Amino acid sequence: MNILVIDDDAVMRSLVKAMLPEHDIIEAWTGGGALTILHERLDIDLILLDWMLPDITGISVLKAMPPDHPPVIMVTAKLLYEDHMAAEKAGAAGYITKSFVLKNLRDEVERVAGN
């Protein structure tokens, strides 16, 4: 599976890559860069999208994605009910905090991917 990881933290992107070695990880560190990738590549199966990016918010990225975009799991440093609801309303398929452990990330990726 091709997973687009959108996060401005290089350590977080590396951690996800190490945690999901069986998947092909494509990296973006800005919302604008991520949207460019989504318009150029049609082989993305799942997106892990950070809530806060240096150029725009993750919710803004989600709202600007093409209508047929792959499932999106929002990733945030803190779990807030309002943010969770905003992500769901904007079309996110899942929501996870950055304090996730390997099992939680794998479970959420598998759940959203339908495996």
C-alpha positions as CSV (number, residue, x, y, z in Angstrom):
1,M,0.0,0.0,0.0
2,N,1.2,3.5,-0.8
3,I,0.8,5.8,2.2
4,L,1.3,9.6,2.0
5,V,2.6,11.0,5.3
6,I,2.1,14.7,5.5
7,D,4.0,16.1,8.6
8,D,6.5,18.9,9.0
9,D,8.4,16.9,11.6
10,A,11.1,14.8,9.9
11,V,11.4,12.6,13.0
12,M,7.7,11.8,12.9
13,R,7.8,10.9,9.2
14,S,10.8,8.6,9.8
15,L,9.1,7.0,12.7
16,V,6.0,6.2,10.6
17,K,8.2,4.8,7.9
18,A,10.0,2.6,10.5
19,M,6.7,1.5,12.0
20,L,5.1,0.5,8.7
21,P,8.0,-1.0,6.7
22,E,5.8,-3.2,4.6
23,H,4.2,-0.2,3.0
24,D,5.6,2.4,0.6
25,I,5.8,5.7,2.4
26,I,5.6,8.9,0.4
27,E,6.6,12.0,2.4
28,A,5.4,15.6,2.3
29,W,6.2,18.3,4.9
30,T,3.8,21.1,3.8
31,G,0.2,21.2,2.8
32,G,1.0,22.7,-0.5
33,G,3.5,20.0,-1.3
34,A,1.0,17.3,-0.3
35,L,-1.7,18.7,-2.6
36,T,0.9,18.7,-5.5
37,I,1.7,15.1,-4.8
38,L,-2.0,14.2,-4.7
39,H,-2.6,15.9,-8.1
40,E,0.4,14.2,-9.7
41,R,0.2,10.7,-8.3
42,L,-2.9,8.5,-8.5
43,D,-1.3,5.6,-6.7
44,I,-1.8,6.9,-3.1
45,D,-3.9,4.5,-1.1
46,L,-4.0,6.2,2.3
47,I,-3.0,9.5,3.8
48,L,-1.7,10.3,7.3
49,L,-2.2,14.0,7.7
50,D,-0.8,16.2,10.5
51,W,-3.2,18.7,12.1
52,M,-0.7,21.6,12.1
53,L,1.6,22.3,9.1
54,P,3.9,25.2,8.4
55,D,1.9,26.7,5.5
56,I,-1.8,25.7,6.2
57,T,-3.7,23.5,8.6
58,G,-4.4,19.8,8.0
59,I,-8.1,20.5,7.8
60,S,-7.5,23.1,5.0
61,V,-5.5,20.4,3.2
62,L,-8.2,17.9,3.6
63,K,-10.9,20.3,2.3
64,A,-8.7,21.2,-0.7
65,M,-8.1,17.5,-1.7
66,P,-9.7,16.2,-4.9
67,P,-13.2,14.7,-4.2
68,D,-12.0,11.2,-4.9
69,H,-9.0,11.4,-2.5
70,P,-7.9,8.3,-0.6
71,P,-8.9,7.8,3.0
72,V,-7.3,10.2,5.4
73,I,-6.3,9.6,9.0
74,M,-5.8,12.9,10.9
75,V,-2.8,13.0,13.2
76,T,-2.5,15.5,16.1
77,A,-0.4,16.1,19.1
78,K,-3.5,16.5,21.4
79,L,-6.8,14.8,21.3
80,L,-9.6,17.4,21.4
81,Y,-13.3,16.4,20.8
82,E,-13.9,19.5,18.7
83,D,-10.9,18.8,16.5
84,H,-12.1,15.2,16.1
85,M,-15.5,16.3,15.1
86,A,-14.1,18.9,12.7
87,A,-11.9,16.3,11.1
88,E,-14.8,13.9,10.7
89,K,-17.0,16.6,9.2
90,A,-14.3,17.5,6.7
91,G,-14.1,13.9,5.5
92,A,-11.4,12.3,7.6
93,A,-11.8,8.5,7.9
94,G,-9.8,8.3,11.2
95,Y,-8.1,10.3,13.9
96,I,-5.1,9.4,16.0
97,T,-2.8,11.2,18.4
98,K,1.0,11.4,17.9
99,S,1.4,9.6,21.2
100,F,0.3,6.4,19.3
101,V,2.1,3.2,19.8
102,L,2.9,0.8,17.0
103,K,-0.2,-1.3,17.5
104,N,-2.5,1.7,17.5
105,L,-1.0,3.0,14.3
106,R,-1.2,-0.4,12.6
107,D,-4.8,-1.0,13.8
108,E,-5.9,2.4,12.5
109,V,-4.2,2.0,9.1
110,E,-5.7,-1.4,8.7
111,R,-9.2,-0.3,9.8
112,V,-9.3,2.7,7.5
113,A,-7.7,0.7,4.6
114,G,-10.4,-1.9,5.1
115,N,-8.0,-4.8,5.8
